[in-house]
Amino acid sequence: MGNLYSKIFITGASSGIGRQLALDYAREGAELWLLARSELKLAELSREIQTLGGQAHILVCDATDEPSFLTALATAQEESTGFDLVIANAGWGGRMQYPGDKNIEVLNQVIDLNFRAATQTLEYYAKFMVMAKQGHLVGVSSIAGFRGAPGGAAYSATKAALISYLESLRFSVSPFGVFVTDIRPGFVRTPMTAKNVVPMPFLMDVERASQKIRRAISRKRKRFAFPWQMAVLLHLIKAAPDFLYDWVAALTFGKEAVTGRLGKSDSNTPT
Ligand SMILES: NC(=O)c1ccc[n+]([C@@H]2O[C@H](COP(=O)([O-])OP(=O)(O)OC[C@H]3O[C@@H](n4cnc5c(N)ncnc54)[C@H](OP(=O)(O)O)[C@@H]3O)[C@@H](O)[C@H]2O)c1
């Protein structure tokens, strides 16, 4: 896969999908700006990229802390003098438990990261790309945005909102030559899914996921759901009547999940 992009900004680059994308784009010769909270992990990634002959700039920042996040976005814009690819990837599963004391806290954190920070990233760089009449904006949503998934009310809702946002954004920026891609992964083996206690059909390695995501981006796909088996299943489920969806959800996630007793509420602390 030849690289079409020379300057790339990625949020949530310290682990999982974001990390793999950073490594693979570095191998293809791109200069990278990488944001996450974990300084240690970003520094280690930056060293790895340097040994590959690449160049990485790290931005240690909590994307839900709006003033410092907007400052980090501005710093990256200034240093790079403009990105040709921006990937809003940072996200958190935010499992909720019923009854639970932490659900409002989890809900706020998930909204702030998965929707507010993702859309702020894209909106911030959309302005410069529209003025430059070039660029590519990518949001990492999820197949969980297709319908409400058990145990993940906040997660599903924010991913559904992000899907809608990306589609609308595309209408607004495409007349200026700016592309928008909505990446909707199924289950990918990352630290996020390592915590999952539910079955994960068609679980994919992160290397393969990165390859598929980069191919979809280079082909300027408007949306890309993968793996295809999961995408087909979910398109069918989207149109299915509630009784059928409830049955499939119970079958897939187990009885505990659909009765709200799936483990404890999660917490999103950097490691
Ligand atoms: N893995 C899957 O099966 C799957 C499926 C569908 C969609 N997705 C989506 O893919 C994206 C990446 O997920 P992943 O599986 O790679 O998860 P991951 O390994 O847990 O990585 C999440 C990344 O987000 C960063 N992050 C978390 N909270 C942050 C905050 N407040 N501020 C800044 N960065 C923050 C984390 O870094 P720090 O902790 O260092 O901040 C990390 O780099 C997410 O949007 C996720 O919803 C994943």
The ligand as an SDF file (V2000), in Angstrom:
LIG
                    3D

 48 52  0  0  0  0  0  0  0  0999 V2000
  -11.1040   -2.6530   19.5830 N   0  0  0  0  0  0  0  0  0  0  0  0
  -12.2990   -2.8070   19.0700 C   0  0  0  0  0  0  0  0  0  0  0  0
  -12.8370   -3.9280   18.9750 O   0  0  0  0  0  0  0  0  0  0  0  0
  -13.0760   -1.6140   18.5710 C   0  0  0  0  0  0  0  0  0  0  0  0
  -14.2950   -1.8460   17.9180 C   0  0  0  0  0  0  0  0  0  0  0  0
  -15.0230   -0.7810   17.4550 C   0  0  0  0  0  0  0  0  0  0  0  0
  -14.5450    0.5140   17.5950 C   0  0  0  0  0  0  0  0  0  0  0  0
  -13.3660    0.7210   18.2410 N   0  0  0  0  0  0  0  0  0  0  0  0
  -12.9230    2.1070   18.3920 C   0  0  0  0  0  0  0  0  0  0  0  0
  -11.5730    2.2210   17.9780 O   0  0  0  0  0  0  0  0  0  0  0  0
  -10.9490    3.2810   18.6960 C   0  0  0  0  0  0  0  0  0  0  0  0
   -9.6390    2.7500   19.2840 C   0  0  0  0  0  0  0  0  0  0  0  0
   -9.9500    1.6960   20.1750 O   0  0  0  0  0  0  0  0  0  0  0  0
   -8.8860    0.6170   20.6710 P   0  0  0  0  0  0  0  0  0  0  0  0
   -9.5620   -0.6910   20.6340 O   0  0  0  0  0  0  0  0  0  0  0  0
   -7.6170    0.8310   19.9570 O   0  0  0  0  0  0  0  0  0  0  0  0
   -8.7820    1.0470   22.2060 O   0  0  0  0  0  0  0  0  0  0  0  0
   -7.5330    1.1900   23.1920 P   0  0  0  0  0  0  0  0  0  0  0  0
   -6.4690    0.2320   22.8640 O   0  0  0  0  0  0  0  0  0  0  0  0
   -8.1360    1.1860   24.5570 O   0  0  0  0  0  0  0  0  0  0  0  0
   -7.0010    2.6430   22.8400 O   0  0  0  0  0  0  0  0  0  0  0  0
   -7.7080    3.7970   23.1910 C   0  0  0  0  0  0  0  0  0  0  0  0
   -6.8180    4.9850   22.9600 C   0  0  0  0  0  0  0  0  0  0  0  0
   -7.5390    6.1660   23.3630 O   0  0  0  0  0  0  0  0  0  0  0  0
   -6.7170    6.9060   24.2630 C   0  0  0  0  0  0  0  0  0  0  0  0
   -7.5310    7.6320   25.2320 N   0  0  0  0  0  0  0  0  0  0  0  0
   -8.4170    7.1300   26.1220 C   0  0  0  0  0  0  0  0  0  0  0  0
   -8.9300    8.1070   26.8680 N   0  0  0  0  0  0  0  0  0  0  0  0
   -8.3390    9.2560   26.4450 C   0  0  0  0  0  0  0  0  0  0  0  0
   -8.4440   10.6040   26.8420 C   0  0  0  0  0  0  0  0  0  0  0  0
   -9.2670   10.9900   27.8280 N   0  0  0  0  0  0  0  0  0  0  0  0
   -7.6920   11.5260   26.1910 N   0  0  0  0  0  0  0  0  0  0  0  0
   -6.8460   11.1560   25.1990 C   0  0  0  0  0  0  0  0  0  0  0  0
   -6.7200    9.8950   24.7700 N   0  0  0  0  0  0  0  0  0  0  0  0
   -7.4540    8.9590   25.3960 C   0  0  0  0  0  0  0  0  0  0  0  0
   -5.8530    5.8570   24.9560 C   0  0  0  0  0  0  0  0  0  0  0  0
   -4.6280    6.3930   25.4260 O   0  0  0  0  0  0  0  0  0  0  0  0
   -4.3380    6.8700   26.9320 P   0  0  0  0  0  0  0  0  0  0  0  0
   -4.9690    5.8940   27.8670 O   0  0  0  0  0  0  0  0  0  0  0  0
   -2.8430    6.9010   26.9630 O   0  0  0  0  0  0  0  0  0  0  0  0
   -4.9390    8.2350   27.0140 O   0  0  0  0  0  0  0  0  0  0  0  0
   -5.5490    4.9320   23.7780 C   0  0  0  0  0  0  0  0  0  0  0  0
   -4.4740    5.4300   23.0370 O   0  0  0  0  0  0  0  0  0  0  0  0
  -11.9600    3.7250   19.7550 C   0  0  0  0  0  0  0  0  0  0  0  0
  -12.6300    4.8770   19.3210 O   0  0  0  0  0  0  0  0  0  0  0  0
  -12.9160    2.5700   19.8420 C   0  0  0  0  0  0  0  0  0  0  0  0
  -14.1940    2.9480   20.2700 O   0  0  0  0  0  0  0  0  0  0  0  0
  -12.6150   -0.3090   18.7370 C   0  0  0  0  0  0  0  0  0  0  0  0
  1  2  1  0
  2  3  2  0
  2  4  1  0
  4  5  1  0
  4 48  2  0
  5  6  2  0
  6  7  1  0
  7  8  2  0
  8  9  1  0
  8 48  1  0
  9 10  1  0
  9 46  1  0
 10 11  1  0
 11 12  1  0
 11 44  1  0
 12 13  1  0
 13 14  1  0
 14 15  2  0
 14 16  1  0
 14 17  1  0
 17 18  1  0
 18 19  2  0
 18 20  1  0
 18 21  1  0
 21 22  1  0
 22 23  1  0
 23 24  1  0
 23 42  1  0
 24 25  1  0
 25 26  1  0
 25 36  1  0
 26 27  1  0
 26 35  1  0
 27 28  2  0
 28 29  1  0
 29 30  1  0
 29 35  2  0
 30 31  1  0
 30 32  2  0
 32 33  1  0
 33 34  2  0
 34 35  1  0
 36 37  1  0
 36 42  1  0
 37 38  1  0
 38 39  2  0
 38 40  1  0
 38 41  1  0
 42 43  1  0
 44 45  1  0
 44 46  1  0
 46 47  1  0
M  CHG  2   8   1  16  -1
M  END
$$$$
